[in-house]
Amino acid sequence: MKFTSKQLQAAKHLDGPLLVLAIPGSGKTTMLLERIKFLSEHIDSSKILNLTFSRIQANDMKKRFDSKDSNFMTIHAFCYLIIRNYLKKYNRQVNLIEDEKIYNKFNLVGEIYKNINKKKMSKEDLNLFFQKISFMKNSLLDISYLENVEISNADRIYLEYEKIKKQKHLIDFDDMQVYALELLNDESLLRSIKNKYKYFQLDEGQDTSLLQFKILEKIVYPENNLLVVADDDQSIYSFRAADPKYLLNFKEIYKDAKIISLDTNYRSGKKIISLASYFIAQNKNRYKKTYKLSRDFDDQIKLKEFKNFTKQYDYITENLDNKKTGILFRNNISAISLSSYLLDKNIDFSINSNILDFFESKIFTDMVNIINFSEDFDNVEIFSDIYYKISTYLSKDDIESLSHKAINENVFEFYENRDIEDYKKDALFNIEKKLKHLRKLKLEKKISFIYKSLSYNSYINMKSRKYMEETVNKDIYIESLRYFTKSCKSLDEVYEKIKILEKKSKSLIKTNLSLTTIHSSKGLEYDKVFIIDLIKNEFPLIMDEENYFERLEEERRIFYVGLTRARDSLYILTLKNRNNKKVYPSKFYTISLDILKNKP
């Protein structure tokens, strides 16, 4: 490969801190490997530590460099190495809880939650809990951060979780970094690391948290022989505590730092790069960049608006060929109806997103429970879970009284013979009638009936901020669920369909057609890219009004990442109607239209 002058300048950099700003498709990995070769001419390659965010990328670079002495690892793996070496010195040991068979961290926190709050912890709350403590640790925040987390007694649960881990000599994934930073205060340990490694390279710097950067600051000082490759315009993981501010302040942190921009794109055509560069330039908090093209060919961009899901998917399939194609979306929920359509049409595809989370969501679980209860009025366990979601007006005491229900009477018969308020009896009478009607409906119709006629929509509207994404997207949840169940006659058939998706999500066999969130597409490229469901209030998706402009800038970066995955063809798609309601194009769609019409 022939290197550009800027690639060579970065590859031949020897001493001192350097930030390499690499636009999408600029050959940064090739440059990094070339620099390792260059450094190896001056120093033993075992003295070079190459860090990256993902294990896949670390392994890929190791294969491509092909040297036994080279050190390629994730930041987490490096931190675990620090901890193990330190403890070995004192003949002590810790185990990673994620590797433990006895202690599952989700079960452990679930038990702690149950002991403190006297009820079962939902899967959503479990995931939220670990997401929040991960953010807290990676942002170097203290426990007061958990006061604003909408999980009952989150701080008490956290302290108990930390206490048990300490007693059992366990650490979790995020502890690795926290403990590594603490251990680096040990002068002897820090000196041994500095003696072992003399040059440090960090890839995907925009995905790095404040905690991780602080670890780097410790080990590179005072020589600061650190090269960071990053693109602040691709910083899209704020929920993992990644923040582009550190990169923007790089010269303040490392006073003698140099900055080099890799500004030649080897991936995309002129129109695609032009749209992406015009779009991201709207962000204020960023490094300004120029964009040069390596490929001179006639690429295409099309923006289309469709009546509904089906029309959108028809258009996509009409434009499929043997080229490598990515269908990208902002939210996982977009994959549900799309994957259902492709399955029903027998079109092969692979999935690179957490699509199965939808089928463990509260909305899906509630729908299934309500349908199952409509078939079995004796099921007290299900009724206890759904009674407050379908406007029965029953209290907890009313539900606890079900323990006195006779074997030969169902839930509604029990309350009919019970001394409860008349308005509750009236509500139960109406709900029983509606549930009997529900039994007769086709599965697809049942979803809409539960949502509207059983007042489940009122329950959803009252849900708290912690499930805001589900609440904001309630229409797409219902529409997607209806769409997914359209070809199914029973819940058993729904679960069979889910099993097929599960196999596809785990399969290592890649197809020409990939379904993925934009977040999961970062680092990938396709001949054709379809960015779908650009709908107002969903992309950009801004839930934090206090930090509106910061969130909007990140949403622009997410869209920019999506645009720059395309090599030859880019399709940007939106809808007019969903769930029998009119919806409007995202501002990203309309701005893209304006840019394409008005750019020079």
N, C-alpha and C positions, 0 to 999 in steps of 0.2 A: 504493500500500500504506500502511495505517495502522501507524505505528511504535509499539512499546511505549515506556514511559518509559525503560527500561534501554537499548533500542536507540538511542533519541535521545540519551541521556546519553553513550553510547560514540561515536556519530556526531558529536556536537558537541564532543568532547574536542579541545583544541587542543595545548597544550604539555605536555611531560614524558612519562614512561613510563606505559603503561597495558596491563594484561593483561585481555583480554576472554575470559572462560570461556563458551564457547558449547556448550550441550547439543545433541545431534543434532536436526536439523530446526528450529533456532531462528532461521533467516534471517540467518546471519552474513554471507553474501556480499552480500546486499542492504544490510546495515548498513555493510559496508566501502565499497561504492560510494557510499553516501550520505555517508560521511565524506570521501571524496575530493572530492565536490562541495562539501562544507562547507569543506575546506581550500583548495580552488581559489578561494573567495571572499576568502581572506586572503593567498594566495601563488600564484605561477605553478605550474600543475599539473606542469610539467616538473621542478619541485623536489621532487616527491613520488616516492619509490621504493617500489613495491609488489612484494614478493617472495612467492613461494609455492614449494611443493615440486615440483609437476608442471607440465609445459609445457602440457598440455591446459587446466588450470585458469587458468594465466596468460593464455593466448589467449582463453579464455572471458570472463574479466573485462575484457580489453582490448576485446573486441567489445561487451560490455554497457555499458562506460563511453563508448565511441565518441568518443575524443579523440586527435588526432594527437600531442599533446604528452605524453600520459600514458606512464609507465614501468611496464610490467608484465613481469616476467621471473622465471625460476627463480633460485634461489641459485647454481646452477652457471653459468648464463648470465652472471650478474652477475660472478662470479669470473673467468670467461673474459674479460670486458670489462676488468677490472682488469689482468689479465696482458697482454692485447694492447696496451692504452694505454701501459703501462709500457715494454714492449719496443719499441714504435714510437718512443718518445722516444729510445731508444738505438740505433735502426735495427737491431734484432734481431728474430728471429721464432721461434716454436715452432708445431708442428702437433699437433693432437689425434690420438692413435694410433687412436682408434675411427673416424676419418674417413679414415685412410690405406689406400691400396690395396696398397702394397708391404708394410707392416708390420702384420700382424694380431696383436693382443696375445696371443691364445690360441695361435697357431702359434709365436710368439716364446717364450713361457714353456714351451710343449711341447718346443721344441728345447733350451732351457736345461736343463730337467728331464732330458731324454734324455742330454745331455752329462755331467751330474753323476751321475745315478743309473743310467746304462747300460740304461735300459728306457723303454718308451713311457709317457707320462702319460695316465691315464684321463680321460674327460670329467668324471667326478665330482670327481676331484682338481683339475682345472683350475678348475671352478666354485668349489670349496671354497677354492682358493688366492686367487682374486680376491675372494671374499666376505670372507675373513679379512684381507687387506691393506686392503680398504675399511673394515672395522670398525676395524682398528688406526689408520688415518689419521683417521677421523671421531671416534674416541675420544681422539685425541691420545696414543696409546700409543707406546712405542719398540719397536725390533725384537725385544726379548726376549719380546714377546708371541707371536712366531712359534715359540718353543721348544716350546710346548704344542700346536702344530698338527700333526696326524697325517699330515704329508706329509714324506717323506724329504728332509732338507736344505732345508726351507722357507726358512730364513734366507739360505742361500747363493743359492738361486734368486731370492729377492727382491732381494738386493744386485746380482746380475748383471743382472736385469731393469731396475733403476733405473740402472745404469751404461750399458746400451745405450740407454735412452731419452735419457739426458743427452748421449751421443755423437751421437745422431741428431736432437737438438733436438725430442724428442717428449714429450708429457705425456698422461696418461690422465685419465679422468673424475674420479677422486678427487684427482689432483694439482692440478687447477684450484683446489680450495679450500685445500689445503696451501700452494701457492705464493702464492695471493692473501693469505693470512694473513701470510706472511713478507714479502711486498712492502709490506704496510700499515705495516711498520716504517720505510719511507721517508717522511719527514715531508712532502716535497714532494707525493708521490702522495696521501698521506692527506689533505692540505690541499685538494687539487684535488677529491677526492670529497666532502669536507665542504662545499666551496663549491658544488658541483653539486647536491647533495641536502640538503634541510633537514628533511624529514619522511620517516619510514620506517614501512612497514606490513608485517607478516609474517603470512601466513595459514598455517593448519595447523601451528602452532607445536609441537604434540606430535610431529610427524614430523621435527623438526629435531635435528641432532646437536650435540654439544658443540663441535666444530670450527666449525660454522656459526654457533652462538651467539657464539663468540669473535670471529668476523669482524664480526658485528653490533655487539658491544660496542665494537670499535675505531672503527667509522664513525659511531656515534651519539653518542659522547662528545664534549664534556661536556654538551651540551643534553639528550641522551637523549630526543629526540622520537620515541619508538618505541612503536608500538601492535602488540601481539602478540595474534592471535586463536588460541585453542587450546582443546582439551578434554583434560585429563590422563586422563580415563576412556577416551579413544580412542587412547591411546599404545600401538600394537601392533607397532612396528617395531624392537624391541631388536636384532634381527639386523642392522639397518642402523645401529646405534649411536644410535638415538633413545632418549631417556631422560626420563621425566616429572619426574625430580628437579630439573632446571633450572627448570621451571615452578613447582614447589613452593617453590623458593628465590628466586623472582622478586623478592620484596620485600627480600631480603638483598642481592641483586646491584644492584638499583636502589632505593636507600633511600627515595626519595619516590614510589615507584610506587603507582598506584591499581589496584584490581581491581573489575571489573564483571561480573556474571553475566547472560548471556542465558538466562533460565530458562523461556521459553514455547516449547513444541513445537508446530509447525504441521503436523507430518507424521502422527503416529500417534494411535491411539485410547487410551482410558483404561486398558484392561486391559494393553495392550502396554507403555505407559509405566510402569504400576504394577509389572509384573514386572521390567522392565529396571532401574528405580530401586531396588527391593528387592534385586535381585541384585548390582548394582555396589556397593551400600552395605556389602557384606561386606569390601571392600578397605579397608585402614587408611591407606595412603599415598596420599591424594587430598584434593582440595578437596571439602568437603561442599556439596551443591547441593540446591535445591528444584526441583520440576518442575511447571510449569503447562501446562494444555491449551488449545489454540485450537479444536480440533475436538471437538464433543460428538456422538458417534455410537456405535452398538453394534458394536464390533470383536470379534474372536474369537481365542482361543488354544486350540489342541488339541495334546495330547501323546499320542503313539501308539507302541506297541511292536509289532514285526513279527517273524514267524518267520524271514525271510531277506530278501536283497536284492530278489528279485522281488516279494514281497508289499509291500514298502515302495514300490517303483516303481509297482506297480498302484494303490496308494492315491493316490500323487501324481497320476498321470494321470487317475484318476477325479475328482479335485478341480481339474483345470485348466479354465479358461474363457478368455475373450478378454481378461481383465485382465493387466496387466503383472506377471509372476511371476518371482521369483528363487529358484533352488535353491542354497542356500549350504552350504559344507562347510569343515571345519577344514584338511583335507589334500587336495592335488591328486589323490591316488590315488582319492578317492571319485568323481571324475568318470569314471573308466574304465568301470566296469560300468554306471553310469547312462547315459552317452552311448551305450554299446552297445545298451542296452535301447531308448532313444529312436530310434536309427537303425533298429533292427529293426522298430519299431512305426510307422516313417515319421512321427514327430512332429518338427516343425521346432523348432530351438533354436539359440541362439548360445552361444559359449563365451568367458568372460572369465577364463581361468586358464592356467597353464603345463602344461596337460594332456599335451602332447606330450613333456615331459621323461620321463614314464613309459616311453616307448618308446625312450629312450636310456639308461635305467637299467641297472645291472649285471645285475639279476635278469632283465630282459627279454632283454638281449643274451645272457646265459648260456643261457637257455632256447632261444633261436633257434639258438645255436651247437651245443648238444647235439643238438637235433633234426636239424640239417644234418649233423652228424658221423655220426649213426645211419644216414644215407643214403649216406655216403661215408667209409669207413674209411681211405681213402688220404690224407685231408686232414690233413696234418701241422700246418699253421698253426692250424687250429681245435683240434686235439688239444692242442697246446702251450698253448693258452689255457684249456682246460677240465680237463686231467688231474688237477689238485690239487683240483678242485671236486666230483669224483665218486668220491673214495676209491680211486684207482689205486695209491697208496703209492709211486709213482715219484718219483725224485729229479730235480733239475735236470740232473745228469750223464746220467741215463737218457734224458731228453728231448733233450739235445744229441746223444746217440748216434744219433738218428733221421736225422741227416745222412748216415748210411751205409746207409739203407734202400734196398733195390733197387726199381726202378720197378715190377716185377711182383708186389710183396708189399705188403699193407696194414699198418697200424700193429700190429695184433694178431699177424699172422704174423711180423712183424719181431721182436717181443719173445719169441714162442714159440721162435724159433731163437737167441735171445740168452742169454748166460750171466748171468742175474739171479736174485735170490733166489726160492725157491719160493713164498713168501707173496705176492710181487708177481705171479707167474704165475697163481696161484690167483685173485687179485683181478681180474686182467685177463680171465681166462676167464669169470668171473661177469659182469663188466661187458659183455663182448662179447655174451654170451647175452641180457642185459637190453636192450641196445641193439637187437638183432635183434627182440626182442619189441616194443620201442618203435615200430619201423617200422609194425607192424600196427595200432596203436591210432588211434582218432580223435584229431584235434588237441587237443580239450578234455581227453581222457583222458591225453594225453602229458604235459601240465603236471603233473598229480597224480603220475604215474608217476615223472617226473624228480625231483620234490620228495621223494617218500617212498622209492621203491625204488632210486633211484640215489644216495641219501644227500645230495642237494643241501641238504636242510634242515639237516644237520649243519654243512655249510660256512657257511650263512647264520648259524647260531647262533654261530659263531666270529668273525664279522666284527667289525671294530673300531668304536669309537665314532663315527668320522667319518661312517659310514653308518647311524647309530643309528636314524634315522627309518625307513629301509627295514627294519632289523632288528626294531624294535618292531612294525612293521606287516607282518611277513612273511606272516601269514595273509591279510590283506586284499590283499597283492600277488598271492598265488597265486590266491585266489578271484576277484579282478578279472581276472586274465589268463585263467583258465578261462572266466569269464563272457563276456569279450570275444571269445574264440575259438570259443565254442559254435556260432555260426552259420556258421563258416568251415571249409572242407574242406581248405585248404592255407595255408601261410605267405603265398603270393601274395595270397590273399583277405584275410588279416590286413592286409597292407600296403595293399591297396586301401581297406580300412576306415579305416586310419590317414590315408590321403590325404584322405578325406572330412572327417575331423576337422581336419586341417591347414587345409583350405579354410575351414571354419567358424571356426577360431580367427583367421584373417586377414581374414575378411569384415567389411566395414564396414556390411553390412545387418543391422540390429537386428531381433530378433523379440520376441514377447511373452514368450517363455520364455528365461531366461538361466541358464547354469550358471557359478558363480563361487566361488572361495575367499572366505572372509569378509574376508581381507586386501584382495583386489581389489574387494570390494563397498563399501569405505569411501567415503563421499561419494555413494553411489547410494541410490535408494529404489524400492520395489516395492509394488504393491497387495497382493500375496500373497508371503509368504516361507516356504519350507520349509528348516529347518535339519536336515540329515540326518546319520546315522551318529554319533549321540552315544553312543559306546562307551567303557567304562572303559579307562584307560591310553592313549587316543587323543585324547580331548578332555575334560579338559585333557591336553595332551601335554607332559610335563615330563621333560627329559633331563638337566638339570643339578641333581642332588640337593643340591649345596653351596648353591645359591641357590634352594632350593625355594619359599620364601614369595614371593620376588620373581617367580619364574616363574609361580607360581599366580595372583598378582595380574594378571600380563599375560594369562594364559589367560582369566581372568574378563573382562578388558577386551575380548579378542577376541570372546567370547560376547556381551558387551554390544553391541558393534558390530553383530553379526549380528541380535540382537533388534530393534535400533532402525532397521533398514532397512525394516521392515514398516509399511505404512499401515493396512490394514484387517484382514488375516488373517495369523496366525502359526501355523505348524505345527512342532512340535519332535519329531523322530522318532529312534527307536533300534531295535536289532535284538536277537534272542534267540540266533540261530545264525549262524555264518559259517565257511566251509571245513570243514563238518561238526563244528564245535566250538561249545560253548556260550559265548556272550559275555554281558557284563553291561552294564546301562545306565551311562552316565557319571554322575558325581556332579552334574554340571550339570543333567542330566535329572531326577534324583531331587530335587535342591534346588528346581528349578523347580516340580515337582509339589507339594512341601511349601509353597512360597510361595503358589501358587494356591489351595491348600486352606485355608491358615491366615491369609492376609492379611486385614486388616479390610475 
